[in-house]
Amino acid sequence: MTEIVLQPSSADSRQRFVWRLASITLDGLWYGAITVAVGLIALILLAVAPSLLGNRTLVVTGGSMEPTIPLGATVIVDPRVDRQSLRVGDVITFVERSQTLVTHRIIGVVRDDLGLGFKTQGDANRVADLDLVRPANVVGRVRFHVPFAGYVLHYATSWQSLVAVAILGLLFAGTLTQRWLNGATAAAADEEAPELSFDELPPAATRAGRDPLALGLLLTILIGQTLQTGLFAYWLVSGR
C-alpha cells in the first residue's frame, strides 16, 4: 500500500506566517498597553500618595528651577517643617506678595528688624528674588519632585479626562471581558479536540484569552479608573 503525504501549499504557508506575525504584533500591543497603564498608575500614586500623609502635592508651572525641577513636575512639600531650621540650599515653597505660590532655593538667611528672613532665587534665574521670605509665608520645604507628573495630574483631574477615560475604559474592558470569555470557551472545547501539530494550531490571537493577560489588563483598567475617579474627587474637594 502506497502512503500519500500531503504537503502544505505555499498559500497555506503564507497564511500561517501572516497569522503568526499578526499574533506577535497583537501580543506586543497588549503587553505594551499594560506596561503603559501600570506606569501611569504608578506615576499618579507616586505624585498623590504623599498628600495623603500630610504633605502637599503641587504642580510646577514655570521653569525658574530648571534643570533641578523641570516644568511640568510635581513637588512634594512638607508643611510641618520647622521654619527656624531652614538653611541655605533648602528648596521651599512660599507665598509671594501677589499671593502666588513660588518654589525657589534659599540662598541666604538673614535677621533684620522684622526678624528671620530667607533670601531666595530660582536655579535658572540670574538674580535673586526682590523680597525676603518670612517664616509665616513659607508653605513648606520640598522633599522631592516627580518629573512630568504634573502633566498627568493636570489631565487626570479634568472633566474631559474623566469622561473620556470612563468611556474608553468601559469599551476596552468589554473587549477584554469578551476576549477572556472566548478564551475560556476555547479552552473547554480543546479538552474534546484531537491533538494537533504545531503548524496546525490556531494563531495565538485566537487563543490569547486562555492566558491571564486579558484578565490582568481588565483588572489594571478597573484599578486605573478607580484611582482616577478618586484623584479627581480629591483634587475637587481639596481645591488644589
LUMFI-136333 format. One record per residue: residue in three letters; x, y, z of N, C-alpha, C in turn. Coordinates in Angstrom, 2 decimals, always signed. Atoms other than C-alpha are relative to their C-alpha. Layout:
<atoms>
ATOM  code       nu       nv       nw      cau      cav      caw       cu       cv       cw
ATOM   Ala        X        Y        Z        X        Y        Z        X        Y        Z
...
</atoms>
This chain:
<atoms>
ATOM  code       nu       nv       nw      cau      cav      caw       cu       cv       cw
ATOM   Met    +0.85    -1.19    +0.00    +0.00    +0.00    +0.00    +0.89    +1.24    +0.00
ATOM   Thr    -0.81    -1.22    +0.14    +1.36    +3.36    -1.01    -0.52    +1.09    +0.93
ATOM   Glu    +0.38    -1.08    -0.91    +1.34    +6.12    +1.63    +0.13    +1.34    -0.71
ATOM   Ile    +0.02    -1.31    +0.66    +0.40    +9.54    +0.33    +0.19    +1.08    +1.05
ATOM   Val    -0.29    -1.09    -0.93    +1.88   +12.54    +2.16    -0.36    +1.32    -0.67
ATOM   Leu    +0.44    -1.28    +0.54    +0.16   +15.87    +1.58    +0.88    +1.12    +0.53
ATOM   Gln    -0.84    -1.13    -0.39    +2.45   +18.87    +1.63    -0.83    +1.28    -0.01
ATOM   Pro    +0.75    -1.25    -0.01    +1.04   +22.24    +2.63    +0.40    +0.88    -1.18
ATOM   Ser    -0.26    -0.88    +1.14    +0.72   +24.64    -0.28    +0.71    +1.26    +0.46
ATOM   Ser    -0.68    -1.25    -0.33    +2.71   +27.85    -0.44    -0.98    +1.04    +0.50
ATOM   Ala    +1.02    -0.94    -0.47    -0.53   +29.79    +0.04    -0.32    -0.24    +1.47
ATOM   Asp    +0.26    +0.31    -1.41    -1.21   +27.95    +3.31    +1.16    +0.45    +0.87
ATOM   Ser    -1.17    -0.41    -0.77    +2.33   +28.62    +4.47    +0.02    +1.51    +0.19
ATOM   Arg    +0.04    -1.45    -0.11    +1.99   +32.31    +3.72    -1.09    +0.45    +0.98
ATOM   Gln    +1.10    -0.36    -0.90    -1.35   +32.42    +5.55    +0.40    -0.22    +1.45
ATOM   Arg    -0.45    +0.28    -1.37    +0.16   +30.78    +8.64    +1.02    +1.04    +0.45
ATOM   Phe    -1.00    -1.01    -0.34    +3.07   +33.23    +8.51    -0.66    +1.33    +0.35
ATOM   Val    +0.71    -1.26    -0.25    +0.70   +36.22    +8.32    -0.72    -0.06    +1.34
ATOM   Trp    +0.71    +0.15    -1.27    -1.38   +34.85   +11.22    +0.97    +0.10    +1.17
ATOM   Arg    -0.97    -0.03    -1.09    +1.71   +34.34   +13.35    +0.56    +1.40    +0.20
ATOM   Leu    -0.49    -1.37    -0.09    +3.03   +37.81   +12.53    -1.03    +0.91    +0.66
ATOM   Ala    +1.07    -0.80    -0.62    -0.34   +39.34   +13.42    -0.14    -0.33    +1.48
ATOM   Ser    +0.11    +0.42    -1.40    -0.42   +37.31   +16.63    +1.10    +0.63    +0.84
ATOM   Ile    -1.12    -0.59    -0.74    +3.03   +38.51   +17.69    -0.21    +1.50    +0.17
ATOM   Thr    +0.25    -1.44    -0.07    +2.08   +42.12   +16.88    -1.06    +0.32    +1.04
ATOM   Leu    +1.08    -0.25    -0.96    -1.17   +41.93   +18.86    +0.46    -0.24    +1.43
ATOM   Asp    -0.50    +0.27    -1.35    +0.53   +40.33   +21.84    +0.93    +1.11    +0.46
ATOM   Gly    -0.87    -1.11    -0.35    +3.16   +43.06   +21.73    -0.78    +1.24    +0.40
ATOM   Leu    +0.85    -1.14    -0.33    +0.45   +45.71   +21.73    -0.66    -0.17    +1.36
ATOM   Trp    +0.63    +0.25    -1.31    -1.29   +44.05   +24.70    +1.00    +0.25    +1.12
ATOM   Tyr    -1.01    -0.18    -1.04    +1.91   +43.92   +26.72    +0.41    +1.47    +0.11
ATOM   Gly    -0.31    -1.42    -0.04    +2.73   +47.50   +25.73    -1.07    +0.81    +0.71
ATOM   Ala    +1.11    -0.71    -0.64    -0.72   +48.67   +26.82    +0.02    -0.17    +1.51
ATOM   Ile    +0.01    +0.24    -1.44    -0.47   +47.04   +30.22    +1.21    +0.67    +0.66
ATOM   Thr    -1.17    -0.68    -0.55    +3.04   +48.46   +30.72    -0.26    +1.49    +0.16
ATOM   Val    +0.32    -1.42    -0.08    +1.86   +51.99   +29.94    -1.01    +0.27    +1.11
ATOM   Ala    +1.04    -0.20    -1.03    -1.22   +51.59   +32.16    +0.59    -0.10    +1.40
ATOM   Val    -0.62    +0.16    -1.32    +0.82   +50.33   +35.10    +0.93    +1.17    +0.30
ATOM   Gly    -0.89    -1.13    -0.20    +3.37   +53.09   +34.59    -0.75    +1.27    +0.38
ATOM   Leu    +0.79    -1.19    -0.32    +0.70   +55.81   +34.62    -0.59    -0.09    +1.40
ATOM   Ile    +0.56    +0.18    -1.34    -0.93   +54.35   +37.71    +1.08    +0.23    +1.06
ATOM   Ala    -1.10    -0.18    -0.96    +2.44   +54.22   +39.49    +0.39    +1.47    +0.10
ATOM   Leu    -0.36    -1.42    -0.01    +3.17   +57.82   +38.46    -1.01    +0.81    +0.80
ATOM   Ile    +1.04    -0.72    -0.74    -0.17   +59.05   +39.81    +0.11    -0.30    +1.49
ATOM   Leu    -0.13    +0.35    -1.41    +0.29   +57.13   +43.06    +1.20    +0.69    +0.63
ATOM   Leu    -1.22    -0.63    -0.53    +3.81   +58.48   +43.49    -0.20    +1.49    +0.23
ATOM   Ala    +0.22    -1.44    -0.13    +2.58   +62.03   +43.00    -1.06    +0.35    +1.03
ATOM   Val    +1.15    -0.34    -0.85    -0.61   +61.83   +45.08    +0.11    -0.59    +1.40
ATOM   Ala    -0.05    +0.67    -1.30    +0.15   +59.39   +47.90    +0.59    +0.88    +1.11
ATOM   Pro    -0.52    -0.85    -1.08    +2.34   +61.90   +49.82    -1.02    +0.97    +0.57
ATOM   Ser    +1.02    -0.93    -0.50    -0.66   +64.24   +50.07    -0.86    -0.66    +1.06
ATOM   Leu    +0.80    +0.73    -0.98    -2.48   +61.55   +52.00    +0.74    -0.17    +1.31
ATOM   Leu    -0.83    +0.13    -1.21    +0.39   +61.56   +54.52    +0.29    +1.35    +0.64
ATOM   Gly    -0.17    -1.31    -0.61    +0.10   +65.25   +55.38    +0.83    +0.97    -0.80
ATOM   Asn    -0.76    -0.90    +0.85    +2.25   +66.70   +52.61    -0.93    +0.66    -1.02
ATOM   Arg    +0.75    -0.64    +1.08    +1.13   +68.89   +49.72    +0.66    -0.33    -1.33
ATOM   Thr    -0.48    +0.27    +1.35    +1.45   +67.97   +46.05    -0.35    +1.18    -0.88
ATOM   Leu    +0.21    -1.19    +0.83    +1.90   +71.00   +43.79    +0.61    -0.22    -1.37
ATOM   Val    -0.48    +0.12    +1.38    +2.35   +71.24   +40.04    +0.85    +1.22    -0.35
ATOM   Val    -0.92    -1.07    +0.38    +5.29   +73.29   +38.75    -0.42    +0.54    -1.37
ATOM   Thr    +0.49    -0.61    +1.25    +4.04   +75.72   +36.08    +1.00    +0.97    -0.62
ATOM   Gly    -1.04    -0.88    +0.54    +7.27   +77.64   +35.48    +1.33    -0.71    -0.06
ATOM   Gly    -1.31    +0.64    +0.17   +10.87   +76.92   +34.57    +1.11    +0.64    +0.80
ATOM   Ser    -1.03    -0.72    -0.76   +12.67   +79.02   +37.19    +0.92    -0.92    +0.79
ATOM   Met    -0.85    +0.92    -0.76   +14.03   +75.92   +38.95    +0.65    -1.06    -0.88
ATOM   Glu    -0.65    +0.96    +0.90   +15.24   +74.07   +35.86    +1.52    +0.16    +0.06
ATOM   Pro    +0.45    +1.36    +0.30   +17.08   +71.82   +35.40    -0.30    -0.86    +1.23
ATOM   Thr    +0.22    +0.78    -1.22   +16.75   +70.75   +39.04    -1.43    -0.51    +0.07
ATOM   Ile    +1.42    +0.37    +0.00   +12.94   +70.78   +38.93    -0.58    +0.49    -1.32
ATOM   Pro    +0.44    -0.42    +1.33   +11.65   +70.79   +35.34    -1.46    +0.46    -0.01
ATOM   Leu    +1.38    -0.42    +0.23    +8.49   +72.43   +34.08    -0.89    -1.22    -0.16
ATOM   Gly    +0.92    +1.12    +0.10    +5.52   +70.10   +34.48    +0.19    -1.06    +1.06
ATOM   Ala    -0.21    +0.96    -1.08    +6.91   +68.28   +37.50    -0.99    +0.27    +1.14
ATOM   Thr    +0.72    -0.25    -1.24    +5.10   +67.86   +40.79    +1.02    +0.03    +1.13
ATOM   Val    -0.88    -0.07    -1.17    +6.79   +68.86   +44.04    -0.79    -0.43    +1.22
ATOM   Ile    +0.60    +0.46    -1.24    +6.04   +67.18   +47.34    +0.54    +0.89    +1.11
ATOM   Val    -0.39    -1.01    -0.98    +6.08   +69.87   +50.02    -0.45    -0.43    +1.39
ATOM   Asp    +0.30    +0.34    -1.39    +6.27   +69.16   +53.75    -0.32    +1.27    +0.78
ATOM   Pro    +0.36    -1.23    -0.72    +4.32   +71.89   +55.61    +0.33    -0.05    +1.49
ATOM   Arg    -0.26    +0.15    -1.43    +5.35   +70.53   +59.02    +1.43    +0.37    +0.39
ATOM   Val    -1.40    -0.31    -0.27    +8.97   +71.62   +58.70    +0.11    +1.20    +0.95
ATOM   Asp    -0.27    -1.11    -0.92   +10.34   +73.87   +61.44    +0.63    +1.15    -0.79
ATOM   Arg    -0.51    -1.13    +0.78   +10.80   +77.28   +59.78    +1.34    +0.49    +0.52
ATOM   Gln    -1.25    -0.47    -0.58   +13.62   +78.12   +62.16    +1.19    -0.87    -0.42
ATOM   Ser    -1.08    +0.92    +0.36   +15.61   +75.12   +60.93    +0.37    +0.07    -1.48
ATOM   Leu    -0.32    -0.12    +1.42   +15.59   +76.11   +57.25    +1.36    +0.64    -0.18
ATOM   Arg    -1.36    -0.49    +0.20   +19.05   +76.76   +55.87    +0.28    +0.20    -1.49
ATOM   Val    -0.41    -0.24    +1.39   +20.90   +77.76   +52.71    +0.07    -1.34    -0.75
ATOM   Gly    +0.02    +1.21    +0.82   +20.38   +75.18   +49.96    -1.35    -0.69    -0.01
ATOM   Asp    +1.33    +0.60    -0.03   +16.88   +74.14   +51.01    -0.88    +0.62    -1.10
ATOM   Val    +0.98    -0.48    +0.97   +14.19   +74.39   +48.34    -1.34    +0.09    +0.71
ATOM   Ile    +1.25    -0.21    -0.73   +11.00   +75.87   +49.75    -1.08    +0.52    -0.95
ATOM   Thr    +1.14    -0.61    +0.69    +7.55   +76.78   +48.51    -0.57    +1.06    +0.93
ATOM   Phe    +0.48    -1.12    -0.82    +6.27   +80.13   +49.71    -1.03    +0.81    -0.77
ATOM   Val    +1.00    -0.90    +0.59    +3.54   +82.68   +49.10    +0.65    +1.36    -0.18
ATOM   Glu    -0.60    -1.31    +0.24    +4.88   +85.80   +47.43    -1.04    +1.10    +0.14
ATOM   Arg    +0.85    -1.17    -0.24    +3.41   +89.31   +47.53    -1.31    -0.07    -0.78
ATOM   Ser    +1.21    +0.08    +0.84    +0.93   +88.58   +44.72    -0.88    -1.20    +0.36
ATOM   Gln    +0.74    +1.18    -0.48    -0.39   +85.57   +46.67    +0.17    -1.21    -0.92
ATOM   Thr    -0.33    +1.13    +0.87    +1.19   +83.23   +44.12    +0.98    -0.93    +0.71
ATOM   Leu    -0.93    +0.98    -0.57    +2.92   +80.03   +45.22    +1.25    -0.07    -0.87
ATOM   Val    -1.28    +0.04    +0.70    +6.60   +80.01   +44.28    +0.89    -1.03    +0.68
ATOM   Thr    -0.96    +0.98    -0.53    +9.18   +77.25   +44.68    +1.40    +0.41    -0.44
ATOM   His    -1.36    -0.44    +0.27   +12.76   +78.56   +44.92    +0.94    -0.51    +1.10
ATOM   Arg    -1.03    +0.45    -0.94   +16.01   +77.78   +46.71    +0.43    +1.14    +0.93
ATOM   Ile    -0.52    -0.99    -0.96   +17.22   +79.55   +49.85    +1.49    +0.22    -0.28
ATOM   Ile    -1.42    -0.31    +0.24   +20.50   +81.33   +49.11    +0.58    +0.85    +1.12
ATOM   Gly    -0.50    -0.78    -1.13   +20.74   +83.32   +52.32    -1.02    +0.07    +1.12
ATOM   Val    +0.85    -0.13    -1.18   +19.36   +83.53   +55.86    +0.43    +1.26    +0.74
ATOM   Val    -0.34    -1.29    -0.63   +19.19   +86.99   +57.42    -0.95    +0.27    +1.16
ATOM   Arg    +0.85    -0.50    -1.09   +17.83   +88.66   +60.52    +0.04    +1.53    -0.04
ATOM   Asp    +0.10    -1.46    +0.01   +16.59   +92.23   +60.47    -1.02    +0.44    +1.05
ATOM   Asp    +0.95    -0.53    -0.99   +14.14   +94.43   +62.37    -1.30    -0.80    +0.03
ATOM   Leu    +1.24    +0.80    +0.06   +11.28   +92.16   +61.24    +0.22    -1.45    +0.42
ATOM   Gly    -0.30    +1.36    -0.43   +13.04   +89.03   +62.41    +0.66    -0.83    -1.08
ATOM   Leu    -0.63    +0.94    +0.93   +14.06   +85.98   +60.41    -0.54    +0.20    -1.42
ATOM   Gly    +0.39    -0.11    +1.40   +14.04   +86.22   +56.62    +0.88    -0.88    -0.87
ATOM   Phe    -0.74    +0.88    +0.92   +15.10   +83.99   +53.74    +0.12    +0.68    -1.35
ATOM   Lys    -0.23    -0.53    +1.34   +16.69   +85.24   +50.55    -0.05    -1.18    -0.96
ATOM   Thr    +0.23    +1.14    +0.89   +15.60   +83.03   +47.65    +0.32    +0.36    -1.45
ATOM   Gln    -0.29    -0.18    +1.43   +16.41   +82.52   +43.99    -0.28    -1.31    -0.73
ATOM   Gly    +0.18    +1.18    +0.84   +15.38   +80.13   +41.24    +1.32    -0.43    -0.60
ATOM   Asp    -1.27    +0.50    +0.55   +18.18   +77.90   +39.96    +0.26    +0.52    -1.41
ATOM   Ala    -0.15    -0.46    +1.38   +17.53   +79.12   +36.41    +0.02    +1.52    -0.11
ATOM   Asn    +0.03    -1.47    +0.02   +17.30   +82.80   +37.39    +1.39    +0.59    +0.24
ATOM   Arg    -1.29    -0.66    -0.15   +20.25   +85.18   +37.17    +0.07    +0.89    +1.22
ATOM   Val    +0.03    -0.89    -1.17   +19.14   +87.38   +40.03    -0.89    -0.59    +1.07
ATOM   Ala    +0.79    +0.49    -1.12   +17.70   +86.74   +43.46    -1.37    +0.68    +0.02
ATOM   Asp    +1.32    -0.61    -0.17   +14.09   +87.42   +44.39    +0.13    +1.30    +0.79
ATOM   Leu    -0.10    -1.33    -0.61   +13.45   +91.01   +45.48    -0.33    -0.02    +1.49
ATOM   Asp    +0.47    -0.04    -1.38   +11.60   +90.33   +48.73    +0.54    -1.17    +0.81
ATOM   Leu    -0.33    +1.08    -0.92   +12.74   +88.35   +51.73    -1.26    -0.80    +0.31
ATOM   Val    +1.12    +0.88    -0.34   +10.53   +85.39   +52.56    -0.03    -0.16    +1.52
ATOM   Arg    +0.15    +0.13    -1.45    +9.24   +85.46   +56.14    -0.54    -1.39    +0.34
ATOM   Pro    +0.46    +1.34    -0.40    +8.57   +82.24   +58.08    -1.51    -0.19    -0.16
ATOM   Ala    +1.46    +0.12    +0.10    +4.82   +82.98   +58.05    -0.45    -0.26    -1.43
ATOM   Asn    +0.36    +0.18    +1.41    +4.84   +82.90   +54.24    +0.53    -1.30    -0.60
ATOM   Val    -0.54    +1.27    +0.48    +6.65   +79.58   +53.96    -1.08    -1.08    +0.07
ATOM   Val    +0.97    +1.10    +0.05    +4.31   +76.80   +52.84    +0.63    -1.28    +0.51
ATOM   Gly    -0.70    +1.19    -0.44    +6.89   +74.11   +53.43    +1.27    -0.22    -0.79
ATOM   Arg    -1.24    +0.35    +0.69   +10.15   +72.53   +52.33    -0.28    -1.13    -0.99
ATOM   Val    +0.18    +1.01    +1.03   +10.29   +70.49   +49.14    +0.79    -1.25    +0.38
ATOM   Arg    -0.65    +1.26    -0.35   +11.03   +66.87   +49.97    +0.56    -0.69    -1.24
ATOM   Phe    -0.47    +0.56    +1.27   +11.26   +65.56   +46.40    -0.97    +0.43    -1.09
ATOM   His    +0.88    -0.33    +1.12    +9.76   +66.03   +42.96    -0.11    -1.18    -0.95
ATOM   Val    +0.24    +1.06    +0.98    +8.34   +63.78   +40.25    -0.07    +0.66    -1.38
ATOM   Pro    +0.01    -0.65    +1.32    +9.29   +64.90   +36.71    -1.21    -0.41    -0.84
ATOM   Phe    +1.08    +0.19    +0.97    +6.42   +65.26   +34.20    -1.32    -0.47    +0.62
ATOM   Ala    +1.25    +0.48    -0.61    +3.83   +64.04   +36.72    -1.07    +1.08    +0.01
ATOM   Gly    +0.97    -1.08    +0.01    +2.21   +67.46   +36.66    -0.90    -0.03    -1.21
ATOM   Tyr    +0.81    +0.11    +1.21    +1.07   +66.93   +33.10    -1.07    -1.07    +0.18
ATOM   Val    +0.94    +1.09    -0.22    -0.55   +63.65   +34.11    -1.10    +0.44    +0.95
ATOM   Leu    +0.99    -0.45    -0.98    -2.26   +65.22   +37.13    -0.94    +1.04    -0.60
ATOM   His    +0.83    -1.04    +0.62    -3.46   +68.20   +35.11    -1.05    -0.64    -0.90
ATOM   Tyr    +0.95    +0.66    +0.90    -5.04   +65.90   +32.54    -0.96    -0.89    +0.78
ATOM   Ala    +0.82    +0.96    -0.74    -6.30   +63.34   +35.05    -1.05    +0.66    +0.86
ATOM   Thr    +0.95    -0.68    -0.87    -8.13   +65.96   +37.11    -0.95    +0.91    -0.78
ATOM   Ser    +0.94    -0.79    +0.80   -10.14   +67.43   +34.23    -1.26    -0.82    -0.27
ATOM   Trp    +1.26    +0.68    +0.33   -13.76   +66.63   +33.44    +0.12    -0.76    -1.31
ATOM   Gln    -0.14    +0.65    +1.30   -12.83   +65.84   +29.85    +0.72    -1.34    +0.13
ATOM   Ser    -0.75    +1.24    -0.20   -10.32   +63.24   +31.00    -0.86    -1.05    +0.68
ATOM   Leu    +0.83    +0.95    -0.73   -12.77   +61.66   +33.43    -1.01    -0.67    -0.92
ATOM   Val    +1.01    +0.54    +0.91   -15.44   +61.25   +30.75    +0.66    -0.88    -1.07
ATOM   Ala    -0.66    +0.74    +1.07   -13.01   +60.13   +28.02    +0.54    -1.34    +0.49
ATOM   Val    -0.57    +1.23    -0.54   -11.24   +57.58   +30.19    -1.09    -0.98    +0.41
ATOM   Ala    +1.10    +0.87    -0.40   -14.54   +56.25   +31.52    -0.58    -0.72    -1.22
ATOM   Ile    +0.57    +0.61    +1.21   -15.92   +55.67   +28.00    +0.97    -1.00    -0.62
ATOM   Leu    -0.99    +0.89    +0.61   -12.72   +54.22   +26.57    +0.28    -1.21    +0.89
ATOM   Gly    -0.25    +1.11    -0.92   -12.16   +52.14   +29.69    -1.10    -1.03    -0.03
ATOM   Leu    +1.12    +0.94    +0.06   -15.63   +50.61   +29.53    +0.03    -0.79    -1.30
ATOM   Leu    -0.09    +0.71    +1.28   -15.22   +49.80   +25.84    +1.13    -1.02    +0.01
ATOM   Phe    -1.15    +0.89    -0.05   -11.79   +48.31   +26.41    -0.26    -1.16    +0.96
ATOM   Ala    +0.31    +1.05    -0.97   -12.99   +46.41   +29.48    -0.97    -1.01    -0.59
ATOM   Gly    +0.93    +0.92    +0.65   -15.88   +44.97   +27.47    +0.69    -0.90    -0.99
ATOM   Thr    -0.76    +0.80    +0.96   -13.49   +43.84   +24.76    +0.84    -1.06    +0.70
ATOM   Leu    -0.83    +0.95    -0.73   -11.17   +42.21   +27.28    -0.84    -1.09    +0.66
ATOM   Thr    +0.89    +1.00    -0.59   -14.09   +40.51   +29.03    -0.41    -1.02    -1.03
ATOM   Gln    +0.37    +0.92    +1.07   -15.24   +39.05   +25.73    +1.18    -0.87    -0.40
ATOM   Arg    -1.22    +0.75    +0.33   -11.65   +38.02   +24.98    +0.23    -1.11    +1.01
ATOM   Trp    -0.20    +0.99    -1.05   -11.42   +36.25   +28.31    -1.04    -1.12    -0.08
ATOM   Leu    +1.07    +0.99    +0.09   -14.79   +34.51   +27.92    +0.19    -0.90    -1.22
ATOM   Asn    -0.25    +0.80    +1.19   -13.95   +33.41   +24.39    +1.15    -0.97    +0.23
ATOM   Gly    -1.12    +0.89    -0.30   -10.67   +32.02   +25.65    -0.42    -1.16    +0.89
ATOM   Ala    +0.48    +1.07    -0.87   -12.45   +30.07   +28.39    -0.80    -1.02    -0.79
ATOM   Thr    +0.78    +0.91    +0.83   -14.85   +28.63   +25.82    +0.91    -0.84    -0.87
ATOM   Ala    -0.94    +0.72    +0.84   -11.97   +27.71   +23.54    +0.78    -1.04    +0.80
ATOM   Ala    -0.73    +0.94    -0.84   -10.12   +26.06   +26.41    -0.86    -1.22    +0.31
ATOM   Ala    +0.90    +1.13    -0.26   -13.18   +23.93   +27.22    -0.15    -0.87    -1.23
ATOM   Ala    +0.14    +0.76    +1.23   -13.52   +22.94   +23.58    +1.25    -0.81    -0.29
ATOM   Asp    -1.25    +0.71    +0.24    -9.86   +21.93   +23.45    +0.07    -1.33    +0.72
ATOM   Glu    -0.04    +1.24    -0.76   -10.49   +19.24   +26.04    -0.57    -1.16    -0.81
ATOM   Glu    +0.61    +1.04    +0.82   -12.55   +17.35   +23.45    +0.60    -0.04    -1.40
ATOM   Ala    -0.56    -0.07    +1.34   -10.49   +18.31   +20.39    +1.18    -0.96    -0.13
ATOM   Pro    -1.15    +0.89    +0.21    -7.90   +15.95   +18.84    +1.30    +0.77    +0.09
ATOM   Glu    -1.31    -0.62    -0.06    -4.21   +16.61   +19.19    +0.38    +0.55    -1.37
ATOM   Leu    -0.43    -0.64    +1.24    -2.81   +18.99   +16.57    +1.50    +0.26    +0.05
ATOM   Ser    -1.41    -0.35    +0.06    +0.71   +19.58   +15.37    +0.17    +1.49    +0.17
ATOM   Phe    -0.25    -1.43    -0.23    +2.38   +22.92   +15.94    -0.50    +0.85    -1.16
ATOM   Asp    +0.41    -0.77    +1.17    +1.69   +24.05   +12.37    -1.50    +0.09    -0.13
ATOM   Glu    +1.45    +0.01    +0.13    -1.99   +23.18   +12.73    -0.69    +0.78    +1.10
ATOM   Leu    +0.61    -0.75    -1.09    -2.53   +25.19   +15.91    -0.56    +1.32    -0.51
ATOM   Pro    +0.51    -1.32    +0.38    -4.72   +28.29   +15.58    +0.96    +1.08    +0.48
ATOM   Pro    -0.91    -1.08    -0.40    -2.89   +31.60   +15.83    -0.23    +0.43    +1.44
ATOM   Ala    +0.09    -0.38    -1.41    -2.15   +32.99   +19.28    -1.09    +1.03    +0.25
ATOM   Ala    +1.03    -1.02    -0.18    -4.61   +35.84   +18.67    -1.34    -0.62    +0.34
ATOM   Thr    +1.27    +0.66    -0.31    -7.47   +33.31   +18.87    +0.08    -0.80    +1.27
ATOM   Arg    -0.15    +0.79    -1.21    -6.01   +31.58   +21.91    +0.43    +0.84    +1.19
ATOM   Ala    -0.58    -0.83    -1.05    -4.80   +34.57   +23.94    -0.88    +0.09    +1.22
ATOM   Gly    +0.90    -0.10    -1.14    -7.89   +34.55   +26.12    +0.22    -1.07    +1.03
ATOM   Arg    -0.22    +1.08    -0.95    -6.72   +31.35   +27.76    +1.10    +0.33    +1.00
ATOM   Asp    -1.03    -0.39    -0.96    -3.78   +33.06   +29.43    -0.53    +1.16    +0.85
ATOM   Pro    +0.51    -1.03    -0.91    -4.13   +35.58   +32.29    +0.21    +1.43    -0.49
ATOM   Leu    -0.30    -1.35    +0.47    -3.09   +38.55   +30.13    -1.26    +0.85    -0.10
ATOM   Ala    +1.24    -0.78    +0.16    -6.64   +39.64   +29.26    -0.58    +0.36    +1.36
ATOM   Leu    +0.53    -0.28    -1.33    -7.74   +39.33   +32.88    +0.85    +1.05    +0.71
ATOM   Gly    -0.88    -0.98    -0.62    -4.69   +41.27   +34.05    -0.23    +1.40    -0.55
ATOM   Leu    +0.30    -1.30    +0.59    -5.40   +44.08   +31.60    -1.32    +0.55    +0.49
ATOM   Leu    +1.32    -0.44    -0.47    -9.03   +44.19   +32.66    +0.09    +0.54    +1.42
ATOM   Leu    -0.15    -0.46    -1.38    -8.10   +44.47   +36.34    +0.79    +1.31    +0.06
ATOM   Thr    -0.79    -1.23    +0.03    -5.50   +47.13   +35.52    -0.85    +1.20    -0.39
ATOM   Ile    +0.88    -1.09    +0.45    -8.08   +49.24   +33.68    -0.97    +0.39    +1.10
ATOM   Leu    +0.95    -0.30    -1.06   -10.59   +48.93   +36.50    +0.67    +0.73    +1.16
ATOM   Ile    -0.74    -0.67    -1.08    -7.97   +49.89   +39.10    +0.36    +1.42    -0.42
ATOM   Gly    -0.35    -1.33    +0.48    -6.81   +52.80   +36.95    -1.18    +0.95    -0.01
ATOM   Gln    +1.18    -0.85    +0.00   -10.34   +54.12   +36.52    -0.41    +0.38    +1.42
ATOM   Thr    +0.34    -0.29    -1.39   -10.98   +53.84   +40.25    +0.94    +1.05    +0.58
ATOM   Leu    -0.97    -0.97    -0.50    -7.76   +55.72   +41.04    -0.24    +1.38    -0.60
ATOM   Gln    +0.22    -1.30    +0.62    -8.52   +58.44   +38.52    -1.24    +0.68    +0.56
ATOM   Thr    +1.20    -0.58    -0.59   -12.03   +58.93   +39.90    +0.27    +0.54    +1.40
ATOM   Gly    -0.36    -0.46    -1.34   -10.66   +59.14   +43.43    +0.89    +1.22    -0.04
ATOM   Leu    -0.89    -1.15    +0.14    -7.93   +61.53   +42.30    -0.78    +1.25    -0.38
ATOM   Phe    +0.82    -1.15    +0.42   -10.47   +63.78   +40.58    -0.81    +0.53    +1.18
ATOM   Ala    +0.80    -0.42    -1.15   -12.69   +63.82   +43.67    +0.87    +0.68    +1.06
ATOM   Tyr    -0.91    -0.59    -0.99    -9.71   +64.54   +45.95    +0.41    +1.40    -0.40
ATOM   Trp    -0.42    -1.32    +0.48    -8.50   +67.45   +43.80    -1.17    +0.98    +0.03
ATOM   Leu    +1.17    -0.88    +0.01   -12.05   +68.81   +43.54    -0.33    +0.48    +1.40
ATOM   Val    +0.34    -0.35    -1.38   -12.68   +68.73   +47.28    +1.07    +0.86    +0.65
ATOM   Ser    -1.09    -0.74    -0.65    -9.25   +69.99   +48.31    +0.28    +1.34    -0.66
ATOM   Gly    -0.20    -1.27    +0.69    -9.30   +72.78   +45.74    +1.41    +0.22    -0.48
ATOM   Arg    -1.40    -0.12    +0.42    -5.75   +72.04   +44.60    +0.07    +0.44    -1.46
</atoms>
